[in-house]
Amino acid sequence: SCKVFFAKDPLKIVRAQGQYMFDEKGEKYLDCINNVAHVGHSHPYVTKAATKQMELLNTNSRFLHDNLVHYAQRLQATLPEKLSVCYFVNSGSEANDLALRLARQYRGHQDVITLE
């Protein structure tokens, strides 16, 4: 049920840098689908920050940690007052699931319409 994007000639991506991905033959591809528009692949600042955090603690947000609160406060300071609650999730699937549950709770309806 899961389709490969390039079924006839699949890409074997072996590394990425900035906005580009590279296949096993060294061919360069502009990455338009992997959510890298913000900082790109292998951004030195992000890599350094991630390494520093993983050296301290590598877990998800199911456990309490002061950095979650600090980040939520920094994030909230950039948003309108009505957007004052933060939910941290592990993935897009978790985010979608939470959004559906919140909408169902708020509206009291169970029906969902999706577009393919």
Backbone torsions as a table, in degrees:
resi	resn	phi	psi	omega
1	SER	NA	-7.8	179.9
2	CYS	-104.6	118.6	-177.3
3	LYS	-92.9	141.7	173.2
4	VAL	-79.5	138.6	-178.4
5	PHE	-58.2	-39.5	-174.8
6	PHE	-121.6	73.2	-173.1
7	ALA	-63.0	-36.4	-176.4
8	LYS	-77.7	-35.0	-178.2
9	ASP	-142.6	74.3	-173.3
10	PRO	-63.0	145.1	177.7
11	LEU	-88.5	137.7	172.5
12	LYS	-111.5	94.8	-178.5
13	ILE	-81.9	130.1	-176.7
14	VAL	-114.6	-18.2	177.2
15	ARG	-161.9	168.8	179.1
16	ALA	-149.8	150.2	177.9
17	GLN	-149.6	128.4	-179.1
18	GLY	61.0	-128.6	-179.0
19	GLN	-93.5	5.9	-175.8
20	TYR	-112.8	149.6	171.3
21	MET	-118.5	151.9	-176.7
22	PHE	-126.6	136.5	179.4
23	ASP	-89.4	-178.5	-175.8
24	GLU	-64.0	-17.4	179.7
25	LYS	-97.9	0.6	-179.3
26	GLY	89.0	2.3	178.6
27	GLU	-68.1	136.9	-176.6
28	LYS	-99.1	135.9	179.2
29	TYR	-128.2	137.3	173.8
30	LEU	-75.1	124.2	-177.5
31	ASP	-87.0	110.2	-179.6
32	CYS	-111.1	4.1	-173.6
33	ILE	-127.6	-6.2	-172.5
34	ASN	-103.3	29.2	175.6
35	ASN	54.4	41.3	179.9
36	VAL	-107.0	5.7	-176.1
37	ALA	-60.6	-24.0	-176.7
38	HIS	-69.3	-56.0	-174.6
39	VAL	-134.8	-9.5	179.9
40	GLY	85.3	174.0	176.8
41	HIS	-76.7	145.9	171.4
42	SER	56.3	34.4	178.7
43	HIS	-66.2	126.7	-173.7
44	PRO	-58.3	-39.3	179.9
45	TYR	-65.6	-45.0	-179.1
46	VAL	-67.5	-42.5	178.9
47	THR	-61.2	-43.4	179.3
48	LYS	-64.1	-45.0	179.9
49	ALA	-64.4	-41.5	179.6
50	ALA	-65.4	-42.4	178.6
51	THR	-62.5	-44.3	179.0
52	LYS	-59.6	-44.1	179.9
53	GLN	-67.4	-42.4	-178.6
54	MET	-67.0	-27.4	175.5
55	GLU	-69.7	-25.9	179.4
56	LEU	-89.4	-51.5	-175.6
57	LEU	-162.9	129.3	179.2
58	ASN	-123.8	91.5	178.8
59	THR	-149.6	175.3	177.0
60	ASN	-96.3	-168.8	-172.3
61	SER	-86.4	14.1	179.3
62	ARG	-74.6	-16.9	178.4
63	PHE	-106.8	148.2	178.7
64	LEU	-72.2	141.4	175.8
65	HIS	-157.0	139.9	-177.9
66	ASP	-56.4	-33.6	-178.4
67	ASN	-63.1	-29.4	176.5
68	LEU	-63.9	-42.5	179.5
69	VAL	-67.7	-45.3	179.7
70	HIS	-60.4	-43.4	179.6
71	TYR	-64.8	-43.8	179.2
72	ALA	-60.1	-41.0	178.9
73	GLN	-65.6	-42.6	178.1
74	ARG	-64.1	-42.0	179.3
75	LEU	-65.2	-47.1	-179.1
76	GLN	-60.2	-34.8	-179.5
77	ALA	-63.2	-18.4	-179.1
78	THR	-95.7	-4.3	-173.0
79	LEU	-113.0	161.2	174.8
80	PRO	-61.0	155.9	-176.2
81	GLU	-57.0	-34.0	-179.1
82	LYS	-63.7	-24.9	179.7
83	LEU	-97.4	73.7	-172.2
84	SER	-111.5	4.2	-179.8
85	VAL	-117.5	134.8	178.6
86	CYS	-113.1	136.4	172.0
87	TYR	-118.6	123.9	177.8
88	PHE	-101.3	129.3	-179.3
89	VAL	-131.3	167.6	-175.4
90	ASN	-88.4	-22.2	-170.9
91	SER	-157.4	170.4	174.6
92	GLY	-63.1	-35.3	178.2
93	SER	-63.9	-44.4	177.5
94	GLU	-63.5	-40.3	179.4
95	ALA	-63.1	-43.6	178.2
96	ASN	-63.9	-42.8	179.1
97	ASP	-61.6	-44.9	179.0
98	LEU	-63.9	-42.8	179.4
99	ALA	-60.3	-42.6	177.8
100	LEU	-63.5	-44.5	-179.8
101	ARG	-64.5	-40.3	178.2
102	LEU	-65.2	-43.5	180.0
103	ALA	-64.1	-41.8	179.0
104	ARG	-64.5	-41.1	178.9
105	GLN	-65.6	-43.6	-177.2
106	TYR	-68.5	-45.0	-175.4
107	ARG	-90.0	-23.2	-178.7
108	GLY	79.1	14.7	179.5
109	HIS	-112.8	152.9	178.8
110	GLN	-106.9	-15.6	-175.6
111	ASP	-72.1	145.4	178.6
112	VAL	-136.9	137.9	174.0
113	ILE	-113.8	130.8	177.8
114	THR	-125.5	156.2	177.0
115	LEU	-115.4	139.8	177.9
116	GLU	-91.4	NA	NA
